[in-house]
Amino acid sequence: MITKEQIAADYQTIQEEICAALEQCDGIAKFEEEVWEREGGGGGRTRVIQNGNVLEKGGVNFSAVYGQLPQTMKKALNVEHDEFFATGVSIVIHPNHPMVPIIHMNIRYFEMPSAQHPEEPLRWFGGGIDLTPHYVVDGDAQYFHAYLKSVCDKYNADFYSRFKTWADDYFFIKHRNETRGVGGIFYDRLTAKEGITWETIFEFSKTLGRSFAPIYTELVNRNRDTPFTEEQQNWQYIRRSRYAEFNLVYDAGTKFGLETNGRIESILMSLPPTAKWIYNYQPDPGSAEEKTLTLLKKGINWVDAGH
């Protein structure tokens, strides 16, 4: 049986692999690391990259925390016990180029004692990856979703359709009535009760984690040399503001980190370095900006480009 210690160790390895790949992709920027301890139990490694050739700000964070679960989180998770263990890798990258997309990924594992079955802990895996282009490029979105479908199909024929719909619903900015980007996949509380073993779910989690580097390297290299204007960069800052709104208002990971007394700098590393809120901004009719807004909706079949 896989243990929480093994899961945490493998997640740390994935963090190291992704950091090395991103440094190679950028070409000049290097990650800075902070090792931290959480009051109450556990800690993590925060790794941040800034001011690179193309990576303006990014974080690749690992944590493994344990201790007493606050009452608010017990209620939110609908669990009875106070003790918990959680480990995961969380990534957000904000590029300096408006044609290179923002990307987010998270893989995580949660465990706590079970009142009904003391010999078997209550545990589950969660995670996901989603893409937030400043300008939606059909070919990039199709590549992204096709890659994710291939990862999902390796483990379960239903994963992609289920998790894609879940992502559409989760990464939705309700007060704007628009999706955060072109979605991806998202899942939570995935257990062996789904008809597959714990080992298979863990392997799926790791494969998803290791998909990050090839996916994002490809998307960066497709777009990094495209010329852009000041107006396009201004649009990039407007789109970043929507990303910030989602993370501060709706993101479950942000809420969990704050409620469990997590490290603030690590939790808020997902926010962009620069963003703009322009009152009642309206893109020009027929512009690329307007086209992007029309594609920020649920239910688009990106794999078959059927929108």
C-alpha positions in Angstrom: 0.0 0.0 0.0 1.3 3.4 -0.9 2.0 5.6 2.1 1.7 9.4 2.6 5.5 9.5 3.0 6.0 7.9 -0.4 3.5 10.3 -2.0 5.2 13.3 -0.5 8.6 12.1 -1.6 7.5 11.6 -5.2 5.8 15.0 -5.3 9.1 16.6 -4.2 10.8 14.9 -7.1 8.2 16.2 -9.5 8.8 19.7 -8.1 12.5 19.4 -8.8 11.9 18.1 -12.4 9.5 20.9 -13.2 11.8 23.6 -11.9 14.7 22.3 -13.9 12.6 22.2 -17.1 11.3 25.7 -16.6 14.8 27.1 -16.0 15.9 25.5 -19.3 12.9 26.8 -21.1 13.4 30.4 -19.9 17.1 30.4 -20.5 18.3 33.0 -17.9 16.1 33.0 -14.8 16.8 30.7 -11.8 14.5 29.6 -9.0 15.0 30.9 -5.5 14.0 28.5 -2.8 12.7 29.1 0.7 12.2 26.1 3.0 9.6 26.9 5.6 7.9 25.2 8.6 4.3 25.5 9.4 3.3 26.3 13.0 1.2 23.3 13.9 3.0 20.7 11.8 4.9 20.2 8.5 6.2 22.7 6.0 7.4 23.0 2.5 9.6 24.3 -0.2 8.6 27.5 -2.0 10.4 28.0 -5.3 9.9 31.3 -7.2 11.3 32.4 -10.6 11.2 36.0 -11.6 12.2 38.5 -14.3 13.3 35.9 -16.9 13.4 35.9 -20.7 9.7 34.9 -20.8 8.8 33.9 -17.2 8.0 37.2 -15.4 6.8 35.5 -12.2 6.2 31.9 -11.3 6.0 29.6 -8.4 6.5 25.8 -8.1 5.6 25.0 -4.5 5.7 21.8 -2.5 4.2 21.3 0.9 3.5 18.5 3.3 1.5 19.7 6.3 -0.3 18.0 9.2 -1.9 18.8 12.5 -5.3 20.0 13.7 -7.9 20.9 11.1 -9.8 24.1 11.9 -13.5 23.9 12.5 -14.2 25.9 9.4 -12.3 23.4 7.2 -14.0 20.4 9.0 -17.3 21.9 8.0 -16.2 22.7 4.4 -14.8 19.2 3.9 -17.7 17.6 5.7 -15.3 15.5 7.9 -15.4 14.6 11.6 -11.8 14.2 12.7 -9.4 17.1 13.6 -6.2 15.5 12.5 -5.1 15.8 8.9 -2.2 15.3 6.5 -2.0 17.1 3.1 0.7 17.2 0.5 1.0 18.5 -3.0 2.7 20.5 -5.7 1.1 23.8 -6.9 2.3 25.8 -9.9 1.3 29.1 -11.4 3.3 30.8 -14.1 2.8 34.4 -15.4 4.8 35.1 -18.6 5.9 38.6 -19.7 4.5 38.0 -23.2 0.8 38.5 -24.0 0.8 35.7 -26.5 2.2 33.2 -24.0 -0.6 31.9 -21.7 -0.8 31.8 -17.9 -0.8 28.2 -16.7 -1.7 26.6 -13.4 -1.3 23.0 -12.1 -1.9 21.3 -8.8 -1.6 17.7 -7.7 -2.5 16.9 -4.1 -3.2 14.2 -1.5 -5.3 14.5 1.7 -5.5 12.0 4.5 -7.2 11.9 7.9 -8.4 9.2 10.4 -11.8 7.6 9.6 -14.4 7.3 12.4 -16.1 4.4 10.6 -13.0 2.5 9.7 -10.1 3.2 12.2 -7.8 0.8 10.4 -8.2 2.6 7.1 -7.7 6.3 6.8 -10.0 8.6 5.0 -8.0 9.8 2.0 -8.2 11.1 -1.5 -6.3 12.6 -4.4 -7.1 15.8 -6.2 -5.6 18.0 -8.8 -5.9 19.6 -12.2 -4.3 21.8 -14.8 -5.8 24.7 -16.7 -4.7 27.2 -19.2 -5.5 31.0 -19.2 -4.4 32.6 -22.5 -4.5 36.3 -22.7 -5.5 35.8 -26.3 -7.2 32.5 -27.1 -5.3 30.7 -29.9 -7.4 27.8 -31.2 -4.4 25.6 -32.1 -2.8 26.1 -28.7 -6.0 25.2 -26.9 -6.5 22.2 -29.1 -2.9 21.0 -28.4 -3.4 21.5 -24.7 -6.6 19.6 -24.4 -5.5 16.8 -26.7 -2.4 16.2 -24.5 -4.6 16.1 -21.4 -7.0 13.7 -23.0 -4.1 11.4 -23.9 -2.9 11.4 -20.2 -6.5 10.7 -18.9 -7.2 8.0 -21.5 -4.1 6.1 -20.3 -5.8 5.5 -17.0 -9.6 5.6 -17.5 -11.8 6.2 -20.5 -14.1 8.5 -18.6 -11.5 10.7 -16.9 -11.1 13.4 -19.6 -14.8 14.0 -20.2 -15.6 14.0 -16.5 -12.6 16.1 -15.4 -12.9 18.6 -18.3 -16.5 19.3 -17.4 -15.5 19.7 -13.8 -12.8 22.2 -14.8 -15.3 24.2 -16.9 -17.5 24.5 -13.8 -14.7 25.1 -11.3 -12.6 27.7 -13.1 -15.6 29.9 -13.7 -15.8 33.5 -12.6 -19.4 33.8 -11.6 -19.5 37.5 -11.2 -18.1 38.0 -14.7 -20.1 35.1 -16.2 -16.9 33.9 -18.0 -14.5 31.0 -17.6 -11.0 31.9 -16.3 -9.5 30.6 -19.6 -9.9 27.6 -21.9 -10.2 25.2 -19.0 -8.4 21.9 -18.7 -9.1 19.1 -16.2 -9.9 19.3 -12.5 -10.8 16.5 -10.0 -11.1 16.2 -6.3 -11.8 13.4 -3.7 -10.7 10.7 -6.2 -10.5 7.4 -4.4 -10.1 3.7 -5.1 -13.9 3.5 -4.9 -13.9 4.9 -8.4 -13.2 1.4 -9.7 -9.4 1.7 -9.9 -6.7 1.0 -7.3 -4.9 3.6 -5.1 -1.7 2.8 -7.0 -3.3 3.6 -10.3 -4.7 6.9 -9.0 -1.3 7.8 -7.7 0.3 7.0 -11.0 -2.3 9.1 -12.8 -1.5 12.0 -10.4 2.3 11.7 -11.1 1.8 11.4 -14.9 -0.4 14.6 -14.8 2.3 16.3 -12.8 5.0 15.3 -15.3 2.8 16.5 -18.2 3.3 20.1 -17.1 6.8 20.6 -18.4 6.4 19.3 -22.0 3.0 21.1 -22.3 4.2 24.5 -21.2 7.6 24.3 -22.9 5.7 23.7 -26.2 3.3 26.6 -25.7 6.1 29.0 -24.7 8.2 28.1 -27.7 5.3 28.5 -30.1 4.7 32.1 -29.0 7.7 33.6 -27.3 9.1 35.3 -30.5 5.9 36.7 -31.7 6.0 40.6 -31.8 3.5 42.4 -29.6 2.3 45.9 -29.1 1.7 48.1 -26.0 -2.0 47.7 -26.5 -1.7 43.9 -26.5 0.3 44.1 -23.2 -2.4 46.3 -21.7 -4.9 43.6 -22.6 -2.6 41.1 -20.9 -2.8 43.1 -17.7 -6.6 43.3 -17.9 -6.8 39.5 -18.3 -4.5 39.1 -15.4 -6.9 41.0 -13.2 -9.6 38.4 -13.9 -7.1 35.7 -12.9 -6.5 37.5 -9.6 -10.2 37.9 -9.0 -10.8 34.2 -9.3 -8.0 33.2 -7.0 -9.0 35.6 -4.3 -12.7 35.0 -4.4 -13.2 31.4 -5.4 -10.0 29.3 -5.4 -10.3 26.4 -2.9 -6.6 26.1 -2.5 -6.2 29.7 -1.5 -9.0 29.3 1.1 -7.5 26.0 2.5 -4.1 27.6 2.8 -5.5 30.7 4.7 -7.8 28.6 6.9 -5.0 26.2 7.9 -2.5 28.9 8.8 -0.4 28.3 5.7 2.5 30.5 4.6 1.1 33.7 3.1 3.8 34.3 0.5 3.4 30.7 -0.8 -0.4 30.9 -0.9 -0.4 34.3 -2.8 2.4 33.5 -5.2 -0.4 32.7 -7.7 -1.1 36.4 -8.1 0.4 38.3 -11.1 3.1 40.9 -10.6 1.1 43.5 -12.5 -2.6 43.7 -13.3 -5.0 46.4 -14.3 -8.6 47.1 -13.5 -10.0 49.5 -16.1 -13.5 50.7 -15.6 -16.0 49.2 -18.0 -13.4 48.3 -20.6 -14.9 47.3 -23.9 -12.8 45.7 -26.7 -13.2 47.0 -30.3 -15.8 45.0 -32.3 -14.2 42.3 -34.4 -10.9 42.6 -32.5 -8.8 39.7 -31.2 -9.7 40.8 -27.7 -13.4 40.5 -28.4 -12.9 37.1 -30.0 -11.1 35.9 -26.8 -14.1 37.1 -24.7 -16.5 35.0 -26.8 -14.5 31.9 -26.1 -14.5 32.2 -22.4 -17.4 29.9 -21.9 -18.1 26.4 -20.7 -18.6 23.3 -22.9 -16.3 24.0 -25.8 -15.0 20.9 -27.5 -11.3 21.9 -27.9 -10.0 18.5 -28.9 -12.1 18.5 -32.1 -12.0 22.3 -32.4 -15.8 22.1 -32.5 -16.7 25.7 -31.4 
